[in-house]
Amino acid sequence: MLDDEFGRGLGLALLMAGAVLASQGQPAATGEQLFRAACAACHGADGRGAERSTVGFEIPLPDFTDCNFNSRELVVDWGAIVRGGGPVRGFSQIMPAFDQALRREEIEAVVAYLRGFCPDPAWPRGELNLPRPLVTSKAFPEDETVLTTAIHAKGSPAITSEIVYERRLSAADQVEVAVPFRFSNPAWGNWAGGIGDIALGYKRVLFHSRRRGSILSLSGEALLPTGDKARGFGKGVTVLETFATYAQIFGLENFFQFQGGFELPTDTDDAGRAAFWRTVVGRGFNAGGDGRYWVPMVELLADRELESGAAVVWDVVPQMQFTLSRRRHIRANLGVRIPVNESAHRPVQVMFYLLWDRFDGGLTDGW
């Protein structure tokens, strides 16, 4: 069945490529003309996908008019798929490669045209979806599941992990649940473990501009006292967090992010108020053209209790994020959290996470 579908898909691809090649030498075609010549046979002139009875295969075709789909991915990823075909990003081999039929500027014109099938400006563009650091939250609303782990590199053994489940509700809104758990051996005796304070969060994008390369969001979280404070697994009181996150891209690969906010416990007898701010700088690059994507980053973290005479506590976190799957929806990040000051009771931590972007496919897809 798949061989038959591939044969029909290949036949369509050859017809489309022939139509495009026949047009070369003519005046430069527009993105719409190129799309109709090279793409519409499968994707439909309206971008909604041709009928299965027309294309001759059962694999569902994307709807380019669905802004929830269209707006998420980067222009460079769209271009990579048009240029190298579906397999370059772990999609079906039925999607042909047009690197021999279209010039670079023609591929760019096609991508710009198909991105125009979503004219709604409320949806932030995928270029503003910056790589996720180890500590700082992103400004972009996502459908991600992330497992982050920190291991003490010095002192008494301890392992802290957190599972974060994020769900995008609309163009600008996201909710999330974070469940931390910790294992420690403070006296070098028996290990103890338990759940920490579960967090419920909400994010709202306030401003975004692809032209300016910037996005601003406001988030709020409620940390519930589900952890055992006596065992060091929680604060023993509900804590409300509010913070703003601003991200800025420079060109296609360089970025900067700043986040600042407050921790406000409902009972200050059990926990103190605090302020925090975080800065991230990084740059992404491809290994071998459309191969693995690497993002070296550095986070600078600061926390200060809101009381007279309290010191600002600084940490620096050099790290490297990298893609695991060809579709780039499964990623990992590895780094080290290093105390800059007040380090007597704050050990160096080795940190890493595994990230799954659920919208782009399942855990076993796209490899």
NUKOLMI-884643 format. One record per residue: y, x, z of N, C-alpha, C in turn; residue in one letter. Coordinates in pm, whole numbers, plus 50000, padded with zeros to 5 digits. Example, Ala and Ser with C-alpha at 12.3 -4.5 7.8 and 13.67 -1.06 7.14 Angstrom:
% NUKOLMI-884643
494315131950780495505123050780496705132050780A
497755128550708498945136750714500035129050787S
% end
This chain:
% NUKOLMI-884643
498795008350000500005000050000501255008650000M
501275018650089502445027350095502595035249966L
501445039649905501525047049780502115038349670D
501705025349666502265016249567503755014449589D
504135012649717505555010949748506325023449711E
505745035149738506435047649705506595048949554F
505565044749478505665045549333506765036549279G
506835024349334507895015349289509255020749329R
509335026049453510605031649498511005043549413G
510025051949375510335063549293510815059249155L
510195048549102510635043648972512075038948976G
512425031549081513815027249097514735039249110L
514295049249188515135061049208515385068249076A
514335069348991514515076148863515455068348772L
515345055048774516265047048695517695048848741L
517895048848875519245050348929519785064148898M
518955074348917519415087948888519765089548741A
518955083148653519255083948511520575077548478G
520865066148542522135059448518523305068048561A
523135074848675524215083348725524395095448635V
523285101848598523375113748513523975110448378L
523665098348327524215094348198525715092848203A
526235089948324527685087948338528425101048356S
527725112148381528405124848401529035129348271Q
530155135748279530925139448162531975129048130G
531855116848191532865106548177533945108748282Q
535065101248274536095102348378535505099648516P
536085105848617535565104948754535395090348795A
534195087048844533895073348885534365071149027A
534665058749059535055055149195533815053849281T
534025053149413532905051249504532165038349475G
532895027749442532255014949410531395016149285E
531915022649181531145024149058529875032349081Q
530005042849158528835051149187527825043449271L
528295035749369527395027849453526635017749368F
527335010949278526675000849195525665007249101R
525975019349054525055026048962523865032249032A
524095038049150523045045949215522355038949331A
523015029249393522525023949521522235008949520C
522955001349436522904986849446521544981049413A
520734988049332519424982749297518574980049420A
518714988449523517984986449648518854980249756C
520074985249770520924981149881521774968849851H
521734964049727522484952149690523944955249664G
524524948349569525934950549537526824947149655A
526364937949741527164934149858526844942549981D
525914952249970525564960950081524614955050182G
524124942950157523244936350255521774939350230R
521454946250122520064949150090519514939249990G
518854944249886518264935449786517034928349843A
516644917449778515464910049821514214918749806E
513284916849897512054924949892511284922449763R
511344910149713510654907149587511274914749470S
512534918649485513224926049379512894940849384T
512954946749505512744961149516511264964749513V
510384955449553508954957949541508324965449656G
509014966549771508394972749888508834965150013F
508044966950121508224958950241509124965350346E
509434978050331510274984750430511644978250433I
512104973550550513394966650557514544975850519P
515524970350452516704977850410517864975150505L
518694985050530519814983150623520874973750566P
521584967250656522694958650619523984966250646D
524634971250541525844979150559527024970850608F
526924957550598528024949150646527944946650796T
526844950750859526694949451005527444961051071D
528584957951131529424968551189528724975851302C
527844968951373527104975451481526244986751427N
525784985351304525014995951238525915005751164F
526825000451085527625008650994528525018551066N
529075014451180530115022551244529575034151327S
528285034151360527765043251462527615057751415R
527175059551291526775072951248527955080851191E
527805093851194528835102751140528785102850987L
529945105150926530015106250781529075117350732V
528995128450805528135139450761526665135450762V
526265126350852524875121850853524595112450736D
525545103550707525405095150587525275104150464W
526145114050454526115122950339524805130650328G
524255134950442522995142250441521865133750386A
521845120850421520785111950373520935109250224I
522175106950178522395104950035522015117549958V
522375128950010522125141649942520645145349944R
520005144350061518645149350075517565138750081G
517945125950081516955115350087516575111650230G
515815100850244515445095850375514745105850465G
513785113750413513035122950500513895133250572P
515085136550519515915146650584516335142350724V
516355129250750516665124050883515515115750940R
514315118050889513155111250944513025096750904G
513675092750794513535079150742512525079150628F
512355067550565511325065850463511575074850342S
510475079550282510555087350160510955078850040Q
510965065750056511415057049948512895059249918I
513675062950021515085066049999515175079449926M
515615079449798515595091749720516745101149753P
516595113549707517665123549720518505123449594A
519815124549611520735124349497521485137649482F
520955148149541521665160949534521705166549392D
520745162449306520755167049168521495157549075Q
521765145449122522405135449038523885133649068A
524295136749190525685134649231526295147649281L
527525149849245528265161349298528725158349440R
529145168749512529555167149651530665156749665R
531675157449580532785147949590532345133749556E
531315132349471530805119049439530025113249558E
529255121749626528565117149747529575112749851I
530635120349867531685116649962532305103249924E
532505100749795533085088149750532145076449778A
530845078449756529865067949784529845064649933V
529825074950017529785072850162531045065550208V
532205069650157533455062950195533415048250154A
532825045350038532755031449994531825023150081Y
530635028350109529695020450189530175018750333L
530945028550384531535026650518532535015250517R
533125012550400534095001650389533484987850395G
532144986750394531524973650409531774967950549F
532144976450644532574971850777534074973950788C
534874963650762536334965250767536934962650904P
536104958951003536614955051135537064967551211D
538364968851240538854980951308538514981551456P
537904970951511537574970951654536434980551687A
535644984251587534474992651613534835007351602W
534685015151710534945029651702533985036251604P
534495045951529533675052951431532785063251499R
531645065851436530655074951493531165089051515G
532195093151440532745106551460533305108451600E
533655097351667534205097951803533115097951909L
531865096951867530725097251959530345111851984N
530995117952080530815132252104529495135052175L
528975147152164527745150852235527895148752386P
526825144052448526855140952591526705153752673R
527655156652764527485168052855526485164752965P
526195174553049525235172553157525785163953270L
527075164753297527665157653411528655146953367V
529555150353278530635141453237530115130053151T
530615117953175530235106353094530975106552961S
530395099952860531045098952729532045087452727K
533015088352637533975077552618533425066852525A
532485070352441531945061452338530885052252398F
530895039252366529845030152416528535032452342P
527425032752415526165036852356524995028052400E
523865029952331522555024452369521625036252393D
521805043052503521045055152531520275053852663E
519155060752668518425062852793518365077852816T
518775082252934518895096552963518205099653096V
517345109653095516725114753217517295128653243L
518065129953352518695142653389518055147953516T
517785160853519517165167253635517945179853673T
518135181853803518785193853856517855200153959A
517635213253947516725220654035517495231754104I
517385232354237518045243054311517455256554270H
518325265854232517875279254196517855288654315A
518515284754425518555292854547518425283654667K
518105289554783518035281754906516795273254913G
516815263054999515665254355017515415246354890S
514145244254855513825237554729514295222954728P
514795218554615515195204654596515255201654447A
514815189754412514855184954274515495171154275I
516565169554200517245156754190517205152054045T
516765139754024516705134153889517415120653888S
517805116653768518475103753751518135098153614E
517755085553611517525078453486518705069053463I
519365070553349520495062053314520105053653193V
520285040553206520035031253095521355025053055Y
521785027452932523045022152881522765011752773E
523555001052774523414990752671524784986552621R
524964987752493526224983652430526214968652409R
527294962052451527394947552441528184942952320L
529154950952278530054947152168530684959752112S
531724957952033532404969451975532924978952081A
533384973652193534084981952292533474981752430A
532414974152454531914972052589530494977452606D
530234982952724528914988252759528644985952907Q
527394982952940526954982453079525874993053097V
525664997153222524635007253248524085005953389E
522885011053406522235012053536521755026353553V
522055032353667521615046053696520785046053823A
519565051353814518645051853928518335066453960V
518885071854070518585085754108517385086454202P
516695097454198515625099854294515585114854323F
515155118154445515275131954492514015136154567R
513635148654548512555154754623513095167554686F
512885169154816513445180954883512475186054989S
512685198555024511875205255126512815213755210N
513675207255291514755214455358514275224855459P
513135222855519512655232055622511465240355574A
511255240855442510125247955385508815243255449W
508745230155469507535224255525506955214455424G
506995201555460506475191355370507585185955281N
507235183355156508185177455063508395162755099W
509625158155079509955144055099510715139254977A
510505126754942511165121254824511565106954843G
512485102354760512915088554769513985085254667G
514285072354658515325067254569516695069654631I
517665073054548519035074554595519825061654580G
521145062754574522015051054561522085046754415D
521575034854386521565029454250522985025454210I
523365028854086524715025954037524655015653925A
525585006053930525774996253824527154998753763L
527205000453631528465004553570528864996053451G
530154996553419530724989553304531754998653239Y
531764999053106532705007353031533414998752926K
534715001452908535504994452808536365004452732R
536235004552600537075013052517538455006752507V
539475014352544540845009352541541565013052412L
541215024452355541905029152235540985038552159F
541045037752026540315047451944540995048451808H
540945060351752541555062851621540795073951551S
540145070551440539465080951362540475090351300R
541615085051258542635093551194543145104051292R
543375100051417543845109451518542705117051584R
541485112151567540335118851627540255117151777G
540665105551829540715103851974540155090352016S
539665089752140539135077552199539375078052350I
539725066452406540005065252549539255053252604L
538535055152714537815044052776538065043952926S
537845032352986537965030453130536635025253182L
536145031053291534835027453346534945024353494S
534035015953539533905012853681532445012453720G
532135017653839530765017653889530735013354034E
529655006654070529385003354210528085010254250A
528185019654345527015026654396526525019354520L
525345013554511524795005454618524035014354717L
524085011154847523445019654950521935017754956P
521255020954847519805019354841519055031754888T
519745043054902519115055354948519165056855098G
518285065055151518195067655296519185078755331D
520285075155398521305085055432520755095555527K
519905091655621519385101055720518555112055656A
517955109255542517135119155472517905126055359R
519195123055349520035129355247519905123355109G
519415110855100519195104654970520285094554933F
521295092755017522355083154988523495084555085G
524565076855061525755077655146525785066855254K
524875057255246524795047055350525865036455342G
526635036055234527715026355220527955024155071V
528395012255036528755009454897529995017454858T
529915024054743531025032254694531435026954556V
532715024454540533255020154411533885032154341L
533515034254217534095045054136534855039054018E
535995044553989536725040953869537225053753804T
537105054753673537535066953605537865063953459F
538735072153406539115071653265538555083853194A
538165082053068537615092952988538345093552855T
538855105352823539565107452697538855118452620Y
538635116152491537975126152407538805128452282A
538815140952237539585144852119538755154252034Q
538665151251904537965160251812538985167951729I
538605180151693539435188851610538605192951490F
538975187951372538135190151256536865181851267G
535745187551225534475180451230533595184651346L
533775196551400532795202151493533345205351632E
534645207251648535205211151777535675198851853N
535525199251985535935187652064536365191752205F
537125182752265537625184152401537485170652469F
537155170752598537035158252672537555160152814Q
538255149952863538745150153000538395136953067F
537995138053194537655126153272538235127753412Q
538845117153462539395117453596539225104053664G
538935104453796538725091853866538675093454016G
538285082554082538275082054228536965075954277F
536525080654395535425074654470536025067654591E
535765054554603536385046554708535305039154785L
534855044354898533845037454978534425024955043P
533575014955063534035002755127534215004555278T
533635014955333533795018155476534025033155487D
535235037155519535565051455524535025058455649T
534435050955741533785057355855532475064155814D
531855059155708530585064655662530745074755549D
531795073655472532025082955360533515083555332A
533985095055288535405096755263535785093755119G
537055090355101537575088654965537685102254897R
537535102154766537575114754693538115112454553A
538645123054496539085123054356538265133554281A
538085131254151537355141054070537965141553931F
537855153153869538265154553730537375164853663W
537145162653535536175170553460536725173553321R
536525185653276536965189853144535785195753068T
535685192252941534585197052856535175202352726V
534725213952683535035219152549533735223352483V
533635221152352532405224652283532585224952133G
531525229252067531515230051921530075228251873R
529885220051770528565218051714528365225551584G
527105228851554526815235351426525365232651388F
525125232351257523785230351204523065243651188N
521765243251210520915254851183520175252351053A
520475260050951519775258550824520145245950750G
521425243850725521865232250648521745219550727G
520715211350696520515198550765519445199650873D
519235211650927518215213651029518695209651167G
518145216251268518455212951406519955214751434R
520505205651515521935205851546522115211251688Y
522965221451702523195228251829524635225951874W
524805223752005526145221352059526315229452188V
526875241352181527245248352304528475241852366P
528435239852498529535233452571529745240452703M
530935238652758531225243052894531955231752965V
531445228053082532125218253168532775225453285E
533975221253318534655225753439534845213553528L
534215213753646534165202053735534975204753860L
535725194653904536525195954026536395183254109A
536245184954240536185173854335537035177254456D
537685167054510538495169254630538495156654715R
538165158154842538265146954934539735143754960E
540045130954969541435126754986541805126355134L
541875138255190542305139655328543115152555341E
543945153155439544845164555456544065177555474S
544455187755399543845200955413542555202955338G
542055192655269540795194155196540975203355076A
539965211355049540005220754937539445214154811A
539905218754697539335214654569538075222854544V
536975216154520535695222754496535485223654344V
535255235954297535125238254153533715242754117W
533225237554004531965241953945532185244353796D
531415253453739531405255453594529975253653545V
529825246953429528485243753379528395247753231V
528005260153200527705263653061526375257253020P
526295252652897525115244952856524965245052705Q
523785240852660523495239752518522715226852492M
523315217852414522595205952369522005208752232Q
520815202952204520195204952073519325192952040F
519195190351911518375179151866516905183051867T
516055173251897514615175351893513995168551771L
514405156451739513865149151625514735151351501S
514145149751383514915150951259515995140151251R
515715128551310516705117751308517845120351404R
517665130051491518675134351588518945123851696R
518035114451714518205104551819517495108651948H
516685119151942516075125052061516695138952077I
517355141252192518055153852214517735159152354R
518005171852371517855178152502519105186452530A
519315189352657520425197752699519945206252816N
520305218952814519915228252919521135236252962L
521365236953094522515244353143522345248553287G
523365254953340523365259853477524675255653543V
524575249053658525765245153735526025255953840R
527185262553827527505274053910528725270953997I
528595271154129529765269254215530775280754196P
532035277154180533095287254168533645290954304V
533715281254396534185283754532533395274854628N
533645276354758532955268154858531445268054832E
530875279754809529495280554763528465282854874S
528905283254999527975286355107526835276255117A
527145263455096526135252955108525925245654975H
526325251854866526165245754734525455255754642R
524155254554628523415264554550523625262854400P
523355273454328523295272654182522165263154142V
522405254854040521405245253995521115247353846Q
519845247053812519425246353672519335231553635V
520035227553528520105213553490519595211753347M
518955200453324518555197153187518405182053176F
518495177053054518215162853031517465160952900Y
516825149352891516265144052768516985131052737L
517445129652614518255118152573517575110952459L
517545097652468516975089152363518015078852323W
518475079652198519375069652142518505058452085D
518345047652162517395037152127517765029951998R
519055029051966519455021651847518915028051720F
518775041151719518375048251597516875049051579D
516085044151674514645044351655513895045851785G
512575044151777511725045651894511455060351925G
510775062452036510485076152078509605083751979L
508775076551906507865083051811508395082851668T
509585077351647510145076551512510955088951478D
511105091451351512075101151302511765115751327G
510495119251343510125133251367509715140151236W
% end
